[in-house]
């Protein structure tokens, strides 16, 4: 009798394959059930901006702490305005997508958003002044440069976006073909 065709060999092989299948399916099931824990730390915009200012301005430890405290106070001061702008924008969107939008209500909501944005901009200017008072005269020049770079970068990012309609299909063609159309 040939070894590969014996009943014992086939039975043992099938049993091993069944155990392997059950084991692998169990491992896959366990991986799906037990998701990894999210990291315990959270990098916030406020924290990353603090690091962003510390190096280029060569802030001392005391200045860095003062910057951090000023930024925290500023963030806490403008958060209610940002939240109200968010709520007003939701109302504006809800009114805009209605079948018969009320243009007076839209104008009122837009005006309220503008008023709150003006408050935020004034608070930001006062915040920049407070930051400048922590800096030495040489650091103030660097601070102005950093703040200008941030403002220019935001404008550049907006200008670099493609001016296509949302959901529009992009045309893929070799270089030079699209320009000739």
N, C-alpha and C positions, 0 to 999 in steps of 0.2 A: 504494500500500500504506500502511495506517495504521501510524503509528509505535508505538502501544501494543500492536499485535498482531504486530509483527515478531519473528522468531525470535531475532535478536540481542539485542533489548531484554529479552525474557523470560529468555534464557540469562544475561545479565549480572545481571539482578535476582535470579535464583535463586542465582547464584554469590555475590553480595554478602550475601544473606540467610544462606547456608550459612556463610560466613566469620564473620558476626556471631554466629550461633548457637554455632559452635565457640569463638569468643573468649569469649562470655559464660559458656558452660559451663566453660571453662578457668578463668575468674576465680572462679566459684563453687567449683569444686573446690579451687583454690589457697587460698581463704579457709577452707575446712573443714580442710585439711591444716595450714596455718600458723596455729595458735592464738596469740593474744597472750601474751607472757610475763607471769607473775604479778608483782605489784609487789615490789620488792626489800626494802621495809620491812614490818614486822609490828607492828601495834599490839596490845599485850597488856593484860590487865586491870591488871597491876601498873603499867604505864606510865600508863594513863589515870587510875588512882586517884592517882598521884603528882601529876599535873596538877590533879586535883580538889582535893587538899589545899593546893596551893601558893597559889592565888589567894585563897580565903576566909580562910586563916590569915595571909596576908601574910608568908610565910616569906622570910627572907633567903636568899642563895645558899648559905651554909654550912648553914643549917637544912634547905634543900631537899636538899642532898647527904646530910646525916645521915638525913633521912626516907627517901631513896631506898635508902641502905645498910641501914637498919633493916628496910625493907619487903622487900628482897632476902633478908636473913638469915631473916626470918620466913617468907617464901615457901619457902625452901629447907628450913627446919625442919619445916614442916607438910606438905610435899608427900608424904613417905612415908606419913603417916597418911591423907591424902586418897586415895592410890593403894590403900592396904589397904582403906579403906572401899568404894572402887569394886569391888574384887575380892570383898569380902564381900557386897556388894549383888547382884553377879552370881550368886554362890552361892545367896543367898537367893531370888532370882528363879527360878533353876534348880530349887531344891527346892520352891518354891511351885507351880510349874506341873506338877510330876509328878502322876501319876495318884493315888498315895497318899503325900502329903507327910508327912514326919516332923516332927511339931510340936515335939519336943524339939530337933531340929537347927535348926529355924526360930527357936526361943527362944534357943538358943545363939548363932546368927549375929546376931540382933537385939541381944543383950547385948554381943557383941564390937563391933558397929557403935556402940552407945551409949558403950562405953568409949573407943573411939578418938575419937568426937565430943567427949567430955568433955576429952580431952587437947588437942584442937584449940581448944576454947573457953578452956581455961586458958592455952594459948600465946597466944591472941588477946588475952586480958586483959593478960598480961605485955607483949605487943607494944604495946598501947594505952598502958600505963604508960611504956614506953620512949619512945614518940612524945611523950607529955606532958612528959617530962623535957627534951626538946629545945626545947620551946616556952616562951615567956614566960608569966606568969600570965594576961595578957589573951588570949593565943593559946590557952591551955588551955581557957578558956571557949568560944572559937570551935571548938576541936577537939571538945569535948564536944557542942556543938550539931551539928556536921557528922556526927559518929558517930551521934548520936540520929536525925538526918534519914535517914541511910543505913538504920538499923535499922527506922524507921517506914515508909520507902518500900518496903522488902522486904515488910513485913507488909501494907501497903496494896496492893501488886501482887498478893499472894496472895489478898487479900480481894476485889479487883476482878475476878478471873477469874469467868467464868460458871459457875454450879453445875449444869451439864448433864452428862449422861452422855456419855462420849467417843463420837463418831460419831453422836450424836443429831441428828435433823433439826431445824433451827430453823424456827420458824413465822414467816412474814412476813405482817404485817397492818398496816393503817393504825393510827396512834397512837390509843389509847383502846379499841380493839376487844379486844385481849388482856387488858387489865386488867379488863374487865367479865365475863370468863368465870369 
